[in-house]
Amino acid sequence: MHVSSLKDDWYEYRSRQNRLVGRKNRRTYMLGDQVEVQIQNVDALRHQIDLAVLLPEGEEEGVEDGIEKGSPTVDAGSEDRGD
């Protein structure tokens, strides 16, 4: 899956933590995380399958009831400083 297929937010790669972190929703993804996907397209000639991440039930895009959705991450003091 390519990071560009994550359409719910703009994701930054934090190299020290080896994770992607959403700027608005703070959802995180790390190598090895289990996610549910939906097949978007199959190209038999290129041997390629395009997938899209399905958000868990109850986690829609945006903010609901004044609370941001997504996984909490480390505090701002330990952000990646640009290796």
C-alpha positions in Angstrom: 0.0 0.0 0.0 1.3 3.4 -0.9 1.0 6.3 1.6 -0.8 8.4 -1.0 -3.8 6.0 -0.6 -4.4 7.3 3.0 -6.9 10.0 2.1 -8.3 10.9 5.5 -5.4 13.1 6.5 -1.9 14.4 5.6 0.6 11.9 7.0 4.2 12.6 8.1 6.9 10.0 8.3 8.8 10.1 11.6 12.0 8.3 11.0 13.1 8.0 14.6 9.8 6.3 15.6 9.4 4.5 12.2 5.7 5.6 12.0 3.3 7.7 9.9 1.4 10.2 12.0 -1.7 12.2 10.7 -1.4 15.9 11.1 -5.0 16.6 12.0 -6.4 13.3 13.4 -3.1 12.1 15.0 -3.9 8.5 13.7 -0.6 6.5 13.5 0.5 3.6 11.3 3.6 1.5 11.9 5.1 -1.3 9.8 3.4 -4.5 10.9 0.1 -2.8 12.1 -2.9 -4.8 11.1 -5.5 -2.9 9.1 -8.6 -3.8 7.1 -8.4 -3.0 3.5 -10.7 -2.8 0.5 -9.6 -3.8 -3.0 -9.9 -0.7 -5.2 -8.5 -2.0 -8.5 -6.8 -5.1 -10.0 -4.5 -4.8 -13.0 -3.7 -8.4 -14.2 -1.2 -7.2 -16.8 0.9 -5.3 -14.3 0.3 -7.8 -11.5 -0.8 -5.0 -9.3 -3.6 -4.7 -6.7 -4.6 -1.3 -5.4 -5.9 -1.3 -1.8 -7.5 1.3 0.5 -7.5 1.3 4.3 -10.9 0.9 5.9 -11.3 3.0 9.1 -12.4 1.0 12.2 -16.1 1.3 13.0 -16.8 4.5 14.9 -13.7 6.2 13.5 -14.9 8.4 10.7 -12.9 11.2 9.1 -12.8 14.5 11.0 -13.9 15.4 14.5 -17.0 14.4 16.3 -18.4 15.9 19.6 -15.3 18.1 19.9 -12.9 15.1 20.3 -10.4 14.4 17.6 -10.5 10.8 16.3 -7.5 8.5 15.9 -4.8 7.0 17.9 -3.0 9.2 20.4 0.7 9.6 19.8 3.7 10.8 21.8 3.8 14.3 23.1 5.0 17.2 20.8 8.3 17.3 22.7 9.6 14.1 21.1 8.7 14.9 17.5 11.1 13.9 14.8 13.7 16.6 14.3 14.5 15.6 10.7 17.2 13.0 10.6 
